[in-house]
Amino acid sequence: MVRELPPDRSSRYAGSSILGKTREAKVKTKIALLFLVLIALPVLSMAGTIPYSNIGTIAPAQTFTATNTGDIIAYFYTSDAGYSSEIGLLVNGVSTGIFGLPNHASNHGDMLDLGHANAGDSLIFQLYVFNTNSSWYSDPSLNSDGVNHTYSTTFGGDSKIPAGIYVAFEDLPNGSADWDYNDHQFVFTNVGSSSTPEPASAMLLAGGLGLLGLRRKRNR
């Protein structure tokens, strides 16, 4: 008489345990991925175009601060202005006294150290226009017409300029300006903005999404 062997219950339990852990890992991965996507949505929505695309409309004002303790570096991006100008910086309302990157004598990628700031210091960019002997500031309250003369967004970097905060100026007063914000354009590093994410944060977010994607493939 042939006796049937009882089923191996231990292997069955082990298999169901492994299956349960796999499903649990997938659920956790999906939750983490959803969390990162929810974070990414406001970050991506704040990224704007270069140059300014909403021509004729005054751009929303932004405030700037030093990201870390160190120097604020300006890079010349380009200029589409007939007027001649140079860029300067106010740290906590006080000018560093450094001006440079003349728009008609600078090339894309030329660099200027605007001076030192401590992490969290308030930064105001100043564009001095020689033709009118006047200045436009990134703080609208300092402008003679009380209007915002800068447009800013994140810049991902290129072969000559590192990732940073792109800031472009309109150099004519309200009533004469076309609000295309392409007259004098710069990129600043070690700078954060009230409405633009820091490039490092965007890079970390992208890296996190990539790792989660890789983990999902391994779990399949």
Secondary structure as GFF3:
##gff-version 3
##sequence-region A 1 220
A	DSSP	alpha_helix	9	46	.	.	.	ID=ss1
A	DSSP	beta_strand	64	66	.	.	.	ID=ss2
A	DSSP	beta_strand	70	79	.	.	.	ID=ss3
A	DSSP	beta_strand	85	91	.	.	.	ID=ss4
A	DSSP	beta_strand	94	95	.	.	.	ID=ss5
A	DSSP	beta_strand	111	117	.	.	.	ID=ss6
A	DSSP	beta_strand	122	129	.	.	.	ID=ss7
A	DSSP	beta_strand	134	137	.	.	.	ID=ss8
A	DSSP	three_ten_helix	140	142	.	.	.	ID=ss9
A	DSSP	beta_strand	150	155	.	.	.	ID=ss10
A	DSSP	beta_strand	164	169	.	.	.	ID=ss11
A	DSSP	beta_strand	184	189	.	.	.	ID=ss12
A	DSSP	beta_strand	191	193	.	.	.	ID=ss13
A	DSSP	alpha_helix	199	219	.	.	.	ID=ss14
###
